[in-house]
Amino acid sequence: MRAEHSHLSAARWRKSSYSDGGDSNCVEVADGRPGVVPVRDSTRARGPVLHFGTAAWRSFLDTLDGRTG
């Protein structure tokens, strides 16, 4: 995972289905980036972006869903 300002001006951001939809608690992800999942705080769109490898992101989502041991 890296935190950095990336050139993602053309990225198509969407709110994560795991966000609660509130005004102050939303995570956005950008799809279509090979091998990486960019994640940001929707309240700070010009702030830092975290980059997770796709396997690490999948493992994180599986943990949220209770699919891991």
C-alpha positions in Angstrom: 0.0 0.0 0.0 1.3 3.5 -0.8 -0.1 6.9 0.1 0.6 9.4 -2.6 -0.9 12.0 -4.9 -1.4 10.2 -8.2 -2.2 11.3 -11.6 -5.8 10.0 -11.5 -7.6 12.9 -13.1 -9.2 10.5 -15.6 -10.1 8.0 -13.0 -13.8 7.1 -12.6 -14.3 7.1 -8.8 -17.3 5.4 -7.2 -18.4 5.1 -3.6 -17.6 1.8 -2.0 -20.5 -0.4 -1.3 -19.1 -0.7 2.2 -19.5 3.0 2.9 -22.5 3.9 5.0 -23.6 6.7 2.6 -23.3 9.4 5.2 -21.8 12.7 4.3 -18.6 12.2 6.3 -18.0 8.5 6.1 -17.5 7.6 2.5 -14.6 5.7 0.8 -14.3 5.9 -3.0 -12.4 3.5 -5.2 -11.3 3.8 -8.8 -11.9 0.8 -11.0 -10.0 -0.2 -14.1 -6.4 0.1 -12.9 -4.5 -3.1 -13.6 -3.0 -4.7 -10.5 -4.0 -1.8 -8.1 -7.1 -0.4 -6.4 -6.8 3.3 -5.7 -8.8 4.3 -2.6 -9.5 7.8 -1.2 -11.7 9.7 1.3 -14.6 11.2 -0.7 -14.5 14.3 1.6 -10.9 15.0 0.5 -11.0 14.3 -3.2 -7.8 16.2 -3.7 -6.2 14.5 -0.7 -3.9 11.4 -0.6 -4.8 8.3 -2.5 -4.0 4.8 -1.1 -3.0 2.2 -3.6 -3.7 -1.4 -2.7 -2.7 -4.4 -4.7 -5.7 -6.3 -6.0 -5.0 -9.4 -3.9 -4.7 -7.3 -0.8 -7.9 -5.5 -1.6 -9.8 -8.7 -2.2 -8.5 -10.2 1.1 -9.7 -7.0 2.9 -13.2 -7.3 1.3 -13.4 -11.0 2.1 -12.6 -10.2 5.7 -15.4 -7.6 5.8 -17.7 -10.2 4.4 -16.7 -12.8 7.0 -15.2 -15.1 4.4 -11.9 -15.7 6.2 -11.0 -18.0 9.0 
